[in-house]
């Protein structure tokens, strides 16, 4: 019998992915590594949303950012602002925006900042004089985008909508997962990887031998630096990318 794959996204995301993997005969176990804590809206953040039509583009970095940002936007803009370009890091994020009627663009291949910046429409937008961009994100992260825009003379503001915290009782949950036959793990961010490493503690040497699926080379490099010995790089972080990687590199 093959090993068990530990899914570490939110419980809702894990359940959805688990159903698809079960159709392939892959056994899974759910254990979120991160807890998403929405941020209270500050007066400065309120101004960013009230003035959103002054920006040329909005970049949304995750489905969570899309959902929380749209909830806030709805409070101030009964009708969606016009004249904005919407970009998403990943097709899953784009789908949330598109469901709200926003024509969001996302890379067809790749789900990172570099792939987004390679979009033809984004390259054209970078030629705009006094370019103003608003990035919807969690606290921290995605500095590469801002650096590139500022280097070309543009302005970047952040609407930070949530904070990622370590999930409760990770050490005991990891021990239970190991006892349940887990031999593989899906880790979709450097922060989640760090939480896994810290929670594993004295069991890290053993768990670092689990097959580890990650969404990008950046996360893979950090996993290798921490001692992970069996790393599979997916073509992105969405369900389809993970499923294809698991099919290509099944647990034995």
N, C-alpha and C positions, 0 to 999 in steps of 0.2 A: 504494500500500500504506500502511495506517495505521501510526502510530508504535507504539513498544513502551512498555508500562506497567511501571514498576519497583515491585516489591513489596518492602516493607522490614520486614515482621514477622519472626518466627522462621522458620527454614527449613521446619519442619513446617507452620506456618500458611500460609506462602507457597505450598507445594505444593498444599495443599487448595484455596486460593482460585484458584490458577492453573488447576486442572482445571475449575472452574466457569466461569471467564472464557474458557477455550479453547472451551467449547461455544458461546459467543457470538461466536467469531471474534476475540477480543482476544488479541493477542500480549503475553506478559509475560516479565519477567526477575526473578530472585530475588536480593536483596542485603540481608540483615538489617542494620539500622542499629544495633541494640542487642544486647548480649550480656547474658543473665540469669545472675547469679552468686548462687546460694543462700547465705543467711547462716547461719553457724554458730549453733546454738542456745545462748543464754546461760542461766544459772540464772534470771534474771528472766523470760525468755520461757517457760521450763519452768513457772514458777509460774502464768503467765497461762493456760496450757493446763490445768494441774491444777485451777485454780479457775474454769474456763470456765462451770460451772453456776451461778456467782454472778452472771453477767451476765444482763441482760434480752434482749439482742440481740447478734448478730454481723453485721457488715457486711463483705463480701468485695469487693474492688475490681477484681479481674482473674482470668482463668482460671489464670494462673500462681500467684497467691496462693491460689486455691482448691485447686489440686493439691498445692502444698507444705504448706499448712495441714492438709489432710486426712491427708497422710502423717504429720505430727507428731501430729495428734490421735489417730490409730490406735494410736500407741505407748502412750498413757496412758488411752484410753477404748475398750476392746474393744467396748463398745456405745455408740452415740452418746448424748451427754447429752440429757436431756429438759427441756422447759420453756423452751427458747431460741427466740427468733424469729431466722430467718436471712434476710438481705437481700443482694442481689447488684447490683452496678453493671453492668447489661447481661445480656442473655439468655444469652450464651455462658458467662458466669461462673455464672449460675444453673443451667445445664445440667450443669456439672461437679458442683455440690453436689447437685443432684437425682439424678444418677446414683449418688451415695453414699447415697441415701435421706433426704436432708435437704430439707424442704419450703421451699426458698428462694423468696423473692419478688423480682421485678425489674420495673422499669417496662416496659410494653408499647411505649411510645414514648419515645425518648430514652435515652441511655446515659451520663448524667453524674450528679453528686451532686444537682443541682437536681431532676432527674426522679425520683430515688429518694425524695427528701424530700417529693415531692408525692403519694406513694402514700398511700391512705386508711389502710392499716394502720400505716404509719409515723407519720402524723399523730396517730393514736390513741395510739400508744406514747409519743409525746412528752409526753403528759399524766401518765405514770407518775412517781410521787414517787421521788426519788433514783435516777433512771434510770442504769443502768450499761451501757455499750456497748463492745464490743471490735471494733476494726477490723483486719482482715487486709490487709496491703498490702506494697509494697516500701518501701525506705528513702526517706522523704519523700513528699509529695503528700497529696491529699485533706484538706487542712486545713479546707476549707469545712464539711464534715460535722461535724468536731469543734467548730468555732466555734459552729455552730448549737445543738448539744447542750449545750455548756457554758453558752451564753447563757441556756438554760432551766433551768440548775441541775443538769444531768446530769454524769456522769463518763465520760471516754473514755480508753481505753488502746489502745496499738498493738502488734500482733504483726507486726514487720517481718521478712519472710521472705526477701527477695531484694534485690539491688542491680542497677540497670541501668547497664551500662558501654558505652562506644562499641565497636562491633565492630572487629576487626582490619583493617588495610589499607584503610580506607574511601576515602582519596584515590585510590588506584590502581583500586579497584573502581568508583568513580564515573566515572573517566575511561574505563574499559572499557565501562561502561554507555552513556555518551554515544556512544562509537564504534559501539556495537551498535544505535543508532537509538532510544534511549530519548527520549521526548518528554513523558512523564507519570510521576508518582510518587505513591505512596500513603504518607502520613505520619500516624501515628495518635497522636502525643503531642508536646507541646512539647519534651520532652527529645530525642526522635528528630529533630525539626525542627532543633534546635540542633546536633546532631551532623552532620546533612547540611550545614548552613550552614558549619560549621567545616571539614569535610573538603573541601568544594568549593573553598575558598580563592579563587584567582584566576579559577576557572571559575564562580564564583557568579553573576556577571551573566548569563551564558548559561543556567545551570541554573535560575535564578529565573524564567525564561520557560517552564519546563515546566508543563504543567497539573498542579496539586497537589490531590489529594483529601485532605481532613482530616475528623475525626469530629465536630467541634464548632466553635462560633463562637469559643470561646476560643483554640483552635489556629489558626483562620483569622486572627484578629486578630494573633497573633504572626507568622504567615507573611507577612501584609501588611506588618507593621513591618519585617521583614527584607528586603522587596523582592520577594516573590513576586507575579507579575502575573496569574496565571490560577488562581484558587482555587475549588474546588468543595467545599461543605460537605455531607457525608453526614448521614444521620439517626442515625448511630451508628458504632460501630467494628467490628461483627460482619460476617460475610461477606455476609449478605443486604442490609445497608445499603450496603455498598461496591458490590455488584453492581448494585443499583438506581441508584446515583449514576453508575456508569460507563455503564450503558445510557442514562441520560438525558443524559449529557454525554460521548459517545464521542470518543476520539482520532481525529484526521483525518490 
